[in-house]
Amino acid sequence: MGDAIDPEPDPALQIDRTIVLVGMMGAGKSAVGRRLAAALGWPFTDADWAIEAAAGTTIANIFEEIGEAAFRARERQVIARLLRGERQVLALGGGAFMDPETRALVRERALSIWLRADLDVLVRRTARRDDRPLLAGGDPRARLAALLEQRAPIYAEADLVVDSGKGPIGEVVARALQALARVSERAS
């Protein structure tokens, strides 16, 4: 996702809850989240980084040492703690929103945005990193396609959908701010 100048937020934008970004690995949750938080003047947190900090190791190591189910339990605890904190932009790991308890917490305490990107974009972006446990072994494109098919109906439960696969980060942030402005207008 290229670089562009971020738009200035609308001072009338009235969002009083944490904004949670959900979507597939490679959808741009961290990159867009940082820029969206900066545009709003809010803090940004990446849930995966918070999980790693709490565990003192990488997510790949957590998966290897205790398995996905135990990782998801830790992830749920960290996200619940983060959602009790101050208003922020929070990027969730790709599988976090799949957990019904996490989804319920997000619905209760935050406004969720699905950063949607098509399979080709996800394959291209995830190829840049080799530390994604769910893509280890086998064909990454086939694995991503299967995950996307499984997860898309759940991601679609998010409050808003923003296409993150087209244009530079600044344009994606602008689309997110426009979607948030529509929510703000309806609330006022």
C-alpha positions, 0 to 999 in steps of 0.5 A: 500500500503506497504512501499518500498524505492523510486527510484531516479529520472532520472536527465534527466527527463524534466517535466515542468508542474504540475503533476495532479493525478486523480482517485477514492477515495482509488486509493492512490493519496495522498500517491503516490503524496507525494512520487512522489513529494519527488522523483522529489524534488517538492512540493505536494498539496492535493486539498481536504486539500486545499479546507478544509483549504480555507473553514475552515471545512471538505469536509464532512461538506461542502457536508452536509452544501451546497451540492455536486454541491456547493462543486464542484464549490468551488473545481473548484475555488481552483484547478484553483488557484493551477494550476496557482501556481508553478510546483507541484504534485497535487492530486485531489479529486475523483470527481474533474476530472469529472468536464469539466471545471476542466478537461480543466484546467488540460489539459491546465496547467498540465500533468495528471496521472490516478492512476487506481485500481480495485474495490476490492482494492478500497473497501479495502482501503476506508474501512479504513476511514468513512469520505467519503460523497459519500459512506455514507449510503448504500453498499459502494462496490455497491456505489464504483462500480457505481462510478467507472463505471461512472468515468473510461471513464473520468479518461481514458482521463488522459495523462498517466495511472499508475496501483496503485493497485499492489505493495507497494507505491515505486513500484507505484511511480517507474511506474509513474516515468517511464511513466513520463520519456517516456513523457520526452523522446518524448518531447526532 
